[in-house]
Amino acid sequence: MTEIEGALPLVLAQGAAENTHTLLDFADPEFDRIVASVRLITAVEGDDQITVGTLKIPEVGVFPLVCEGP
């Protein structure tokens, strides 16, 4: 693992995937608090696939996510 000065180590606190929804919460290494949450939904039509969602970082903000391709 490469460490970067000032970076916060993360661990996967919980995750779930059901049908078209994926939910991920990342915590600090001691599991004291959630430091980032990702919420995704995927749509597929024929050969087309797109995943959209949000990245929430408490006390920082909420950011849109868009992923295209397989």
C-alpha positions as CSV (number, residue, x, y, z in Angstrom):
1,M,0.0,0.0,0.0
2,T,1.3,3.4,-0.9
3,E,0.7,6.1,1.7
4,I,0.3,9.7,0.8
5,E,1.0,12.4,3.5
6,G,-2.3,13.8,4.7
7,A,-4.4,11.1,3.1
8,L,-7.1,9.4,5.2
9,P,-7.0,5.6,5.1
10,L,-10.4,4.0,4.4
11,V,-12.0,0.7,5.1
12,L,-15.2,-0.7,3.6
13,A,-17.7,-0.4,6.5
14,Q,-20.6,-1.9,4.6
15,G,-21.8,-2.6,1.1
16,A,-24.8,-4.0,-0.6
17,A,-25.8,-4.7,-4.2
18,E,-29.3,-5.6,-5.2
19,N,-30.6,-5.6,-8.7
20,T,-29.6,-2.2,-10.1
21,H,-28.6,-0.5,-6.9
22,T,-25.1,-0.5,-5.2
23,L,-24.6,1.0,-1.8
24,L,-21.1,1.5,-0.2
25,D,-20.0,3.2,3.0
26,F,-16.4,3.7,3.9
27,A,-15.1,4.4,7.4
28,D,-12.0,5.4,9.1
29,P,-9.8,2.4,10.1
30,E,-11.2,2.3,13.7
31,F,-14.8,2.3,12.3
32,D,-15.6,5.4,14.4
33,R,-17.3,7.3,11.6
34,I,-18.4,7.0,8.0
35,V,-16.1,9.2,5.9
36,A,-17.6,8.6,2.5
37,S,-20.8,7.1,1.1
38,V,-21.4,6.0,-2.5
39,R,-24.9,5.3,-3.9
40,L,-25.2,4.0,-7.5
41,I,-28.0,2.9,-9.8
42,T,-27.4,1.1,-13.1
43,A,-29.6,1.1,-16.2
44,V,-29.1,-1.3,-19.2
45,E,-30.9,-1.3,-22.5
46,G,-29.5,-3.6,-25.2
47,D,-25.8,-3.0,-25.5
48,D,-26.0,0.3,-23.6
49,Q,-25.2,0.6,-19.9
50,I,-24.8,3.6,-17.7
51,T,-24.3,4.0,-13.9
52,V,-25.1,7.2,-12.1
53,G,-25.1,8.1,-8.4
54,T,-23.7,10.2,-5.7
55,L,-20.5,10.5,-3.6
56,K,-21.3,12.0,-0.1
57,I,-18.4,13.1,2.1
58,P,-19.7,14.4,5.4
59,E,-18.8,18.0,6.2
60,V,-17.4,18.4,2.6
61,G,-20.2,17.9,0.1
62,V,-22.2,15.7,-2.3
63,F,-20.9,15.0,-5.8
64,P,-22.5,13.5,-8.9
65,L,-21.1,10.3,-10.4
66,V,-21.6,9.1,-14.0
67,C,-20.0,5.9,-15.3
68,E,-20.4,4.7,-18.9
69,G,-19.6,1.4,-20.5
70,P,-19.6,-2.2,-19.4
